[in-house]
Amino acid sequence: MTTADPQEFFALFAAERRPDPYPHYRRWRESRPVAALADRMFAVSGLAEATQVLRDPAFGHPEPEYLDPADRLPDQPVDESGRVVRAFLSLNPPDHTRLRRLVAKAFTPRMAEQLAPRIEEITASLIDRAPAEFDLMTALAKPLPVEVIAELLGVPLDDRERFAEWSHAMARALDPQFLQPPGTLEPAVKARQSFVGYFRSLAAERRRTPGDDLLSALVAVSDAGDVLTEGELLVTLTLLLIAGHETTTNLIGNGVLALLRGPDGLKPLGTDGEHAARVVEEVLRYDSPAQLTARTALRDTTLGGLAVPAGSQLIILIGAANRDPATGPAPETFDPAREPGRHLAFGQGIHFCLGAPLARLEARIAFRELARRRPDLTQSGPPEWNPTTTLRGLSALPVTSGG
């Protein structure tokens, strides 16, 4: 059996490696695309093996736990039996199938596409307001996805700043426990409590007076008499907030940094940004905003020649798998002219990201408008990285242009 020291695995995510973890990922993947870290714990870094875990129904998620009232976190949604209510992303069929179908009826690709003119308007305004020297994250990458998801959900303009604060606090708690510094959980719990309270009130308002927004659609959605319970609605909104904000912010920041580190700056996007969609796919592969995910073996199975007992936990290194040579030639090179190929940035199988069309649309518009409005953009200082691993992204990227 291919075994590895868990401490050696944990060292992959050390703070000093955060600016560029990929050489360390590569060495790990080349020697052990699947490795047993401990009893019933595995690390998966090869593309074929990661794809199998994400697609094979032998792997999924542990069943939601039942909690006594005294053990529940503040405002934690539970069903009538006391079982924790989870977003569909963390459920197995048939619960996953039911919830995802309901959400998908409200959150459609067409709804995302209808936002395109508004996304273009917001993006152009943010770029045009930025001075010649500015922080790309503060000026564009952070506010754009917040504005978009807030408009999509119908959040009042005055509430959007705290909307972003809640999202950031909750995102920090997504890292595996062994990667969380002390004091991470408490702010995340408080942020989730504030978010749940806010949207419980806003959802009640939408029930009384529906609007033309996703929240109203989620409140009203039904399928053969089935509807989202209040708890299901609230955990779905939490998922949409984090997935619709943090990951898209990281996608934009990681992509601009990769372009500016190249010899041609933003030129690969084209003079009118006509190559933006292709560049988005390369960024997703090369420096994915989602670096880790996890699954549980639902039955005894095998992976990469190793026996995986039922109940085993598997940590999937998306960032390592996306640079597997199986994705194409020179996988360690950022090639904005590369034809889109295989990557796992949005997952695979039944849990493929429902918000992928919106994330791609926002990033495509952001890259295109930068190419049009700031074609001479250059990096003017060192980037700063967020202290998170599951979601990889920048906290600051100083840039300059002719304005």
N, C-alpha and C positions, 0 to 999 in steps of 0.2 A: 504494500500500500504506500502511495505517495503521502508522506507526512511532513509537517512543517512545524517549527516552533511558533506558537501563537504570538510571542513577543516580536518575532521577526516580521510577522504579518502586520501587527499593530504599528510597527516602525515605518511602514509604508506611508502612514498618514501623519508623520511628525511635522510639526510646524515649520521646521527649516526646509522641508521638502515641498511645502505647499506651492511655491511659485512654479515648480516643474516636477510633479511626481512621476511623470511618464517614463523616464529612464529606469526608475525603480520598478514601476509596473511591468515594463518590458522584461527585465531580468527575472522577475517573479513568474510571469506568464510563460516564458520560454522553458523554465525548469519544472513548472508544475501548474498546468492549466486547470487542474482540479487538485486540491490538497486538503487532507484531513488535518484540521488544526487542533482538535480535541475530540473528546467523546461526543459524537453526534453534532459536530460543527465542521463545516467545510467552507473553503474559499474557492470561488469559481472565476477564472480570468480569461480562459480561452473563448473565442467567438462561438465555435460549434457547441461547446459545453454550456455556455451561458444561454445561447439560443434554445437549446434543449430544455433547460430549466424553466425558461420563460414560456415555452410553448406546451410542454408536456403536462397533461393533467395529473401526473404523479406528484407534481409539485404545486403548492398553493400557499395558503395562509392558515395559521392556527385558528381554531374556532373562537369566536368572541367569548370572553369569560363572563361569569355571573358574579356580580358584586353585591355584598351587603350594603345597605344604605350608609353605614358608618365608614366604609372603605372607599366610597366614591369621591372623586375630585369635585370641586364646586361646579355646578351646572353641567356635570357630565351626562350626556343623553343616554338613557337606558330604556329598554322596552318594558312591556308590562310584566315580564317575568324577571326583570332585573338584569337582563343580559346587556352588556355594553353595545351601544349602537355604533357601528363603524361605517366609514365611507365605502362605497363599492370597490374601491381600489384594494382594500384589505380583506375582501370577502371571497369565498369560493362559491361556485354554482351550488344550488340554484339561487341563493341570496344575491350573489353578484349579478347573475343574469337578470333577475327581476329589477334590481335597483338601477343597473346601467341602462336597461331598456327605458325605464321611466325618465332618467336624466337625459338620455340621448334624444327623447322625443321633444324635450324643451331646448336643449343645447345642441343645435344642429349646425353643420358646416355652413348652411345658407345664412343662419343668423350671424355667424362670424364674418362671412363675406359682405353682408349688408353693412357691417361696421367699417369697411375699407375706406370710404370717403371721409368718415370722421377720424379714423386713425391717421390718414394722410394729413388732415387739417391740424390735428394735435401735434404730429411729428414736425411738420413744417414750422409751426409756431414755436415749439421748443428749440429747434435748431436756430431759427432766425433771432430769437431772443438772446442766445448765448453770445458772449463777447468773443474777441479774437482768441483769448486764452481762457480755457475753462476746464472743468472736470466733467468728462463725458458721462460718468455715472450719475452725478447730481443733476446735470443739465438735461439728459435725455434717457439714459438706460433705466434709471429708477422711476422717474415720474410717468413715462409713457405707459408702461404696463398697468400702473396703478390707475391712471386715468381711464384706460380702456376697460379693465375689469370692473371699475366702479360704474362707468357708463353702462356696461353690459348688464350689471345687476340693478342699476337705477339708484345708486348711492348719491345722496346730495353732495354737491361740490364741497361744502364746508367740512364734511366729515372725512375727506379722502386722505388727509395727512395722517390721522390716527389709524386709518385703514392700513396704510403702509407700515406703520409702527407695529401693529398687531401681527401683520404678516411676517415681518422680519423676526420678531421674537419667537413666533411659533416655528419658523423654519429652522432656527438654531437647535431646536429640540428634536429634529428629525434624524440627527446623527445617531449611530449606535451608541449605547450607553458607555462603552469603553472609550469613545471619542469625545464625550461631553465633559467640558470643564465644570468644576463645582459652581453651583449657582445658576445653571442653565435652565433647569426645569421650572423653578418658581416664576420667573418672568413669562415663560411660555404658558404656564397654567393661568396666570393672571390675564395675559393677552387673549387666550382662548375664552376665558370667562367673560371678558368685556365684549369680545366678538359675538359670542353666543347670545348674550343679553341684548346687544344692539340689533342683531338680525331677528331675534324672536319678536321684538317690537316692530321692526320694519316689515316682517312677514305678515304680522297681524294687520298692519295698515294696508298691505297689498291685497289681503283677503277682502277688506272692506272696499278698497278702491283700487282695482287692478290697473296697472300701467302697461306700456309697451316695452317691457324689459324682461330679462331672464328670470329675475326673482318672481315676478308675477306669473311667468310661464311655469316655473317649478312649483309654485303654490297650486296652480290649477291643473297640472299635468295629471292624466289618468290613463289607465290601460285596462280595459275590461273590468272597470270598477275599482281597480287598484290605484292607490295614491301614495305619495310620500307621507310618512308620519312626520310630526314636527321634529323629532330627533333625527330622522333620516335627512330631512331638509337642512337642518343645521350642520350636520357633519359634511353634507355635500357642499354647502356653501364654504365651509372651512377649507375643504379640498380645493375648490375652485379658486379661492383667494390665494393660497400658497402656490398651487400649480400655475395659476394664471398670472401671478406677479413675479415671484422670486425666480422661477426658471427662465422666464422671458427676459427679465433684467440681466441675468447671467449670460444668456445666449447673445444678447446685443453687445454687452461689454467684452465677453471672450472673443467674439468675432471681430470687433473693431481692433482689439489688441493684436490678434493674429495678423490682420491685414497690415497694420502699421509697423509690425516687426518685419514685414516682407520688404523686398527692394522697391516695390512699386506703389506702396501705400494703398490708397483706395482705387487705383486705376483698374485692378482686376474686376471691379464692379461694373465697369463700362461708363462711358461719359454720361449716359442717362440712367445708370443703375440697372441696365437691362440684364445683367448677369447676377443680380442679387439672389434670386431663388437658388441658383447653383451654389453660390457661396454659402448660403445658409446651411445647406446640407453638408458641406465640407466642415463648417464650424461644428455642427452637431456631432460629426464623427471625430474630429480632431481634438476638440476640447469641450466635451459634453457638459451642459449645465447640471445634469444628473449623473453623479459618479458611482453611486452605490444603490443597490436595492437588495431585498432579502426575500427568501422563500423558505417554506417548510416542506419536507418530504411527507406526503400524506400516506404513503405506503412504502414498504421495502422496495428498493429499486437499485439501479446502477447508473453511474455517470462517469464517463471517461475511464471505464474499466474498474472503477472502485465501487464497492458495495456501499449503498447509502441506506441506513436503517430508517424506518418510519419514525417521524418526530425529529429528524435531524434538521438543523438550521443551516441554511446556505447563504453566504454573503456573496453577491455577484458584483464584480468589479467592472462596471460598464465602461469606465475610462480605459481600462486595460484591454477589454474585449474589442473596443472600437478601433484599437490600433493593432489588432492581430493581422498578420500578413494576409489572412484570408479575406480581408476587406478590400485588398487591391495592392498595387505596387507602391513601394516607398511609404508605408503607412505612418511612419514617424514624421513625415514632411507635410506641412500645410500647403496644399496645392489648390488655390481657388479656381483653377481651370479644370479640376478633376470632375469627371462625370459622376453624378450621384450614385453611390453604391450602398453596400450593406452597412448599417449601424444600428445600435440598440438604444439610442438616445431617448426614444419614446417608448421603449419596451417592445414586446412582441406578444402575439397570441391574444387571449381574451382580455388582458389588461393593457393592451396598447392604448396610449394616452388619448383620451377623448378630446382634449384641448389642443392636439397637435396642429390642426388646421389654423387655429387662431394664433398660436405661437409662431408658426412659420410666416403667417401673414404679417404680424407685427414686425418681426425681424427683417423680413423682406422690404417692407416699407421704410423702416429705419435706415437700412443700408442704402437703399435707393435714394432717399432724400439727402443723406450725407454725401453721396456721390454727386448729386446735383448741386447742393448748396455749399458744401465745404470740400471740394475735390482736392484741395491742397493740405488737408488735415494731416498733422504729424504728431507724434508723441513728444511731449515736452518734459516728462519726468517719469520716475519709476512707478509702476502700478502698485496698488495695495490690495491684498486679497482678504476676503472675508474669512473669519476663523471657523469655517464649516467645511465638511468633507462631502457629505451626501449631496448637497447642492453646492457646486463649485462656481464661484464668481468673484468679481472685483468689488471692493468698496470705494476705490478711487482710480481714475485713469486720467492724468493731466494731459491735455492736448492743446494744440494751437493751430490756427489757420489764418488766412487773410481776412476772415470775417465776411 
